[in-house]
């Protein structure tokens, strides 16, 4: 079965990674950034070797987000982010093909163990099965 595994984050988390600390999101050092990249790279390498990795991407900061909705007049309403009402957004993802929910949960557990600076919030990792086109909605 295919799964979407999502790492959550906030604009404050991205600010911290850029060296701008905020409450709950300390500034990351270069060494801490490299440790995070090494951790995620090792996960990607292992998933590639097992054949479970379909795709994996980190996403840009929420400040670079664009929201498109349909206005009452039928025209697009375009808003650039971040949005004050949004707390956490998807910061990155993997699309995986795993034999079981237990296996993908093991992978998500490994993701949660990513090294973080002292005082940083360890964000949730969300697992969502990808619908295969059958009627089991």
C-alpha positions as CSV (number, residue, x, y, z in Angstrom):
1,X,0.0,0.0,0.0
2,X,1.1,3.6,-0.6
3,X,1.4,6.1,2.2
4,X,2.0,9.8,2.4
5,X,4.3,10.6,5.4
6,X,4.2,14.3,6.3
7,X,6.5,16.2,8.6
8,X,4.9,19.2,10.2
9,X,6.4,22.7,10.7
10,X,5.7,26.4,11.3
11,X,7.1,29.6,9.9
12,X,8.9,30.0,13.3
13,X,10.6,26.7,12.6
14,X,11.9,27.9,9.3
15,X,12.9,31.2,10.8
16,X,15.0,29.3,13.4
17,X,16.6,27.3,10.6
18,X,17.6,30.6,9.0
19,X,19.2,31.8,12.3
20,X,16.3,33.9,13.5
21,X,15.2,32.6,16.9
22,X,11.6,33.0,18.2
23,X,10.0,31.7,21.3
24,X,9.8,27.9,21.0
25,X,12.1,27.9,17.9
26,X,15.8,28.5,18.6
27,X,18.3,29.5,16.0
28,X,19.9,26.5,14.3
29,X,23.7,26.3,14.0
30,X,25.3,25.1,10.8
31,X,26.2,21.8,12.5
32,X,22.6,21.3,13.6
33,X,21.4,21.9,10.1
34,X,23.9,19.4,8.7
35,X,22.9,16.8,11.4
36,X,19.3,17.2,10.3
37,X,20.1,16.8,6.6
38,X,22.3,13.8,7.4
39,X,19.5,12.1,9.4
40,X,16.9,12.7,6.6
41,X,19.4,11.7,3.9
42,X,20.1,8.4,5.7
43,X,16.4,7.7,5.9
44,X,16.0,8.4,2.2
45,X,19.0,6.2,1.3
46,X,17.7,3.3,3.3
47,X,14.2,3.7,1.8
48,X,15.7,3.8,-1.7
49,X,17.6,0.6,-1.0
50,X,14.5,-1.3,0.3
51,X,12.5,-0.1,-2.8
52,X,9.9,1.6,-0.5
53,X,10.7,5.2,-1.6
54,X,8.6,6.7,-4.4
55,X,9.2,10.4,-3.7
56,X,10.5,12.6,-0.9
57,X,10.7,16.4,-0.8
58,X,11.3,19.2,1.6
59,X,9.0,22.2,1.1
60,X,9.9,25.9,1.3
61,X,8.8,28.0,4.2
62,X,5.1,28.9,4.7
63,X,5.9,32.6,4.0
64,X,6.3,31.5,0.3
65,X,2.9,29.9,0.2
66,X,0.1,31.0,-2.0
67,X,-3.6,30.2,-1.3
68,X,-6.1,30.2,-4.2
69,X,-9.8,30.1,-3.4
70,X,-12.9,30.8,-5.4
71,X,-14.6,34.1,-4.5
72,X,-18.3,34.8,-4.3
73,X,-18.1,36.5,-7.7
74,X,-16.6,33.3,-9.3
75,X,-13.2,34.8,-9.6
76,X,-10.0,33.5,-8.0
77,X,-9.0,35.1,-4.7
78,X,-5.2,34.8,-4.3
79,X,-3.6,35.3,-0.9
80,X,0.1,35.0,-0.2
81,X,1.1,33.3,3.0
82,X,1.7,32.8,5.8
83,X,-1.8,32.8,7.2
84,X,-2.4,33.9,10.8
85,X,-5.0,31.2,11.3
86,X,-2.6,28.4,10.3
87,X,-0.4,27.0,13.0
88,X,1.4,24.0,11.4
89,X,1.8,23.2,7.8
90,X,3.4,20.4,5.9
91,X,7.2,21.0,5.9
92,X,8.2,17.9,3.9
93,X,6.9,14.5,2.8
94,X,7.6,11.0,1.6
95,X,5.5,8.9,-0.7
96,X,6.2,5.4,0.3
97,X,5.1,1.9,-0.7
98,X,5.2,-0.3,2.4
99,X,3.9,-3.7,3.2
100,X,2.0,-2.6,6.2
101,X,0.9,0.3,8.4
102,X,3.2,-1.1,11.1
103,X,6.2,-0.7,8.7
104,X,5.4,2.9,7.7
105,X,4.9,3.7,11.4
106,X,8.4,2.4,12.1
107,X,9.7,4.8,9.5
108,X,7.7,7.7,10.9
109,X,9.1,6.9,14.4
110,X,12.6,7.1,12.9
111,X,11.8,10.5,11.3
112,X,10.7,11.8,14.7
113,X,14.1,11.1,16.1
114,X,15.7,13.8,13.8
115,X,18.3,15.8,15.8
116,X,17.0,19.2,16.8
117,X,18.6,22.2,18.6
118,X,18.0,22.4,22.4
119,X,14.6,23.9,23.0
120,X,13.1,23.1,19.5
121,X,9.7,21.6,19.3
122,X,9.6,18.0,17.9
123,X,6.7,18.2,15.5
124,X,4.3,15.4,14.6
125,X,4.8,13.1,11.7
126,X,1.5,12.3,10.0
127,X,0.8,9.1,8.1
128,X,-2.0,9.0,5.5
129,X,-2.8,6.0,3.3
130,X,-3.0,7.0,-0.3
131,X,-6.3,5.9,-1.9
132,X,-5.8,3.4,-4.6
133,X,-8.8,4.3,-6.7
134,X,-11.1,1.7,-5.4
135,X,-14.4,2.6,-3.7
136,X,-13.2,2.0,-0.1
137,X,-13.4,5.7,0.8
